[in-house]
Amino acid sequence: MINFHEHKLWQESYVALMDIHEMLDSSEEGQSHDNDVIEGLLSSAQNVAATIADSLTRADRRVGRDLMMQAVGQVAKTRTHLAVAWGRGSMDDETFRGIDDKYAKLSESLQTFR
């Protein structure tokens, strides 16, 4: 069984999730965040990492592959939450583009995973 912590796909999802946390931690004092939007963003980003970990630890490769394809959909959901958070002023343009680019690349990697 693979240690998912060592797998590049899981690491990419983890780094992107930590970037979201860092963005929230470094927000200016008094900057407003739409709590529902942020909760949705964090939840979907955590689900991406958890689903990738689940996929990588499955003995049945078909189940693992199906989970990996679910992660692709979860990345799209995360990118949507990210765009809404950006649109609501929770992050600046540069931060949004940086995190969104990471998720776009992760989606490509997930779709080519064998």
C-alpha positions as CSV (number, residue, x, y, z in Angstrom):
1,M,0.0,0.0,0.0
2,I,1.3,3.4,-0.9
3,N,1.9,6.2,1.6
4,F,-0.2,8.9,0.1
5,H,1.8,11.6,1.9
6,E,4.7,10.8,-0.5
7,H,2.6,10.9,-3.7
8,K,3.0,14.0,-5.9
9,L,-0.8,14.4,-6.5
10,W,-1.6,14.4,-2.8
11,Q,1.3,16.8,-2.1
12,E,0.0,19.2,-4.8
13,S,-3.5,19.2,-3.3
14,Y,-2.1,19.7,0.2
15,V,0.1,22.7,-0.9
16,A,-2.9,24.3,-2.6
17,L,-5.0,23.8,0.5
18,M,-2.3,25.3,2.7
19,D,-2.1,28.3,0.4
20,I,-5.8,28.9,1.0
21,H,-5.2,28.7,4.8
22,E,-2.2,31.0,4.4
23,M,-4.3,33.5,2.5
24,L,-6.9,33.5,5.2
25,D,-4.3,33.8,8.0
26,S,-2.6,36.7,6.2
27,S,-5.7,38.7,5.5
28,E,-5.7,42.2,6.7
29,E,-7.3,42.8,10.0
30,G,-10.8,43.8,9.5
31,Q,-11.0,42.4,5.9
32,S,-14.4,40.9,5.6
33,H,-14.9,37.3,4.6
34,D,-18.2,35.8,3.7
35,N,-18.1,32.9,6.2
36,D,-20.4,30.6,4.1
37,V,-18.2,31.1,1.0
38,I,-15.0,30.5,3.0
39,E,-16.4,27.4,4.7
40,G,-17.4,26.0,1.3
41,L,-14.0,26.7,-0.1
42,L,-12.2,25.0,2.8
43,S,-14.5,22.1,2.8
44,S,-14.2,21.4,-0.9
45,A,-10.4,21.9,-0.9
46,Q,-10.1,19.4,2.1
47,N,-12.3,17.0,0.2
48,V,-9.9,17.1,-2.8
49,A,-6.9,16.1,-0.7
50,A,-8.9,13.5,1.2
51,T,-10.3,11.9,-1.9
52,I,-6.9,11.7,-3.5
53,A,-5.5,10.1,-0.4
54,D,-8.4,7.6,-0.4
55,S,-7.8,6.8,-4.1
56,L,-4.1,6.2,-3.6
57,T,-4.6,3.8,-0.7
58,R,-7.2,1.6,-2.4
59,A,-6.1,-2.0,-3.2
60,D,-8.8,-2.2,-6.0
61,R,-7.3,-0.1,-8.8
62,R,-10.8,0.4,-10.4
63,V,-12.1,1.9,-7.2
64,G,-9.0,4.1,-6.9
65,R,-9.4,5.3,-10.5
66,D,-13.1,6.2,-9.9
67,L,-12.1,8.1,-6.8
68,M,-9.5,10.0,-8.8
69,M,-12.1,11.0,-11.3
70,Q,-14.3,12.2,-8.4
71,A,-11.4,14.3,-7.3
72,V,-11.4,16.0,-10.7
73,G,-15.0,17.1,-10.1
74,Q,-14.1,18.2,-6.6
75,V,-11.3,20.4,-8.0
76,A,-13.8,22.1,-10.3
77,K,-16.0,22.7,-7.2
78,T,-13.1,24.1,-5.3
79,R,-12.1,26.4,-8.2
80,T,-15.7,27.6,-8.3
81,H,-15.7,28.4,-4.5
82,L,-12.3,30.1,-5.0
83,A,-13.7,32.3,-7.7
84,V,-16.7,33.2,-5.6
85,A,-14.4,34.1,-2.6
86,W,-12.3,36.2,-4.9
87,G,-15.4,37.9,-6.4
88,R,-16.5,38.7,-2.8
89,G,-13.2,40.4,-2.0
90,S,-11.7,37.7,0.2
91,M,-8.4,37.7,-1.8
92,D,-6.5,39.9,-4.3
93,D,-6.1,39.1,-8.0
94,E,-2.6,37.7,-7.6
95,T,-3.5,35.3,-4.8
96,F,-6.5,34.1,-6.7
97,R,-4.6,33.4,-9.9
98,G,-1.8,31.6,-8.0
99,I,-4.1,29.3,-6.1
100,D,-6.4,28.8,-9.1
101,D,-3.4,27.9,-11.3
102,K,-2.4,25.2,-8.8
103,Y,-5.8,23.6,-8.9
104,A,-5.9,23.8,-12.7
105,K,-2.6,22.0,-12.9
106,L,-3.8,19.5,-10.3
107,S,-6.9,18.8,-12.4
108,E,-4.8,18.1,-15.5
109,S,-2.5,15.8,-13.4
110,L,-5.5,13.9,-12.0
111,Q,-7.0,13.3,-15.5
112,T,-3.7,11.8,-16.8
113,F,-3.1,9.6,-13.7
114,R,-2.7,5.9,-14.5
